[in-house]
Amino acid sequence: MNEIKESLRNIEQTYKIFQQQQFTFIAALEHTRENAHDKIKPVSSIGQVQTYMDHHCNNTTDKRILLMFLNICSDLNKLCQRLESLHSGNNTTNALLEKCKMLVSHSNDLSGIRAKYPHDVVNHLSCDEARNHYGGVVSLIPIVLDCMKEWVAHSEKLPRKMIQSVSDKHAHLQRRAGRAFGRGGATGAGPAISGQPTFHTATTQTSLSLACPAWESRRVQKKPQVGLGRAIGKMLDGPWKPPGRHAF
């Protein structure tokens, strides 16, 4: 959820820069609509702005501001997809998400939407521009941002177990599988561990020499030889006598 909030803040910061250039945006739409001989009907979709920029834009400044608008819309569309994969949601969050997805669709008709207080984008237009041409296209981004912020607010009230993305679940399963494989590999590769002491015979020493490293095999074989040498030495020396005149 923190990543979603961060992405939303970044889009808002970009939109604030775009909002300061609203007159440049309207001028670019005026120029491209005139080049397209399309000044009667309103600007009613993101796809229409895309067409103006691709085929009827002859000015670098106009292209820059139109591209900025389209990039913000694209970022909002991508964020919608991330919201959809974050959790299954409830009726409220799903309705908000569907509204966002509809608004950022390239073919959706924007001519009837209007951003209301505290947004003042429509107030910066003339009455004719607001009513007949650009009221919808300038209202799109602030309305979608409001819907997304409302989606986040409602999502944070949901149970924590619901707020886990599909990718996080997949990564969690992969980590669990990796740990299980690591435990299985370690158990299969090494000798069995037991709390009981281990007794080695000639047969077991032969098998150990095949399974254990060379240094381990030598260590296992030397222990019985040292004990046997000490026992033989004690038998040859006879019983222990205290030092002094009774030593001989």
Sequence and secondary structure as in RCSB ss.txt:
>XXXX:A:sequence
MNEIKESLRNIEQTYKIFQQQQFTFIAALEHTRENAHDKIKPVSSIGQVQTYMDHHCNNTTDKRILLMFLNICSD
LNKLCQRLESLHSGNNTTNALLEKCKMLVSHSNDLSGIRAKYPHDVVNHLSCDEARNHYGGVVSLIPIVLDCMKE
WVAHSEKLPRKMIQSVSDKHAHLQRRAGRAFGRGGATGAGPAISGQPTFHTATTQTSLSLACPAWESRRVQKKPQ
VGLGRAIGKMLDGPWKPPGRHAF
>XXXX:A:secstr
 HHHHHHHHHHHHHHHHHHTTHHHHHHHHHHHHHHTT  SS    HHHHHHHHHHH   HHHHHHHHHHHHHHHH
HHHHHHHHHHH    HHHHHHHHHHHHHTSTT   TT    TT  TGGGS HHHHHHTSHHHHHHHHHHHHHHHH
HHHHHTTS GGG   HHHHHHHHHHHHHHHHHHHHHHHHS    SS     HHHHHHHHHHS HHHHHHHHHHHH
HHHHHHHHHHHH S   SSGGG 
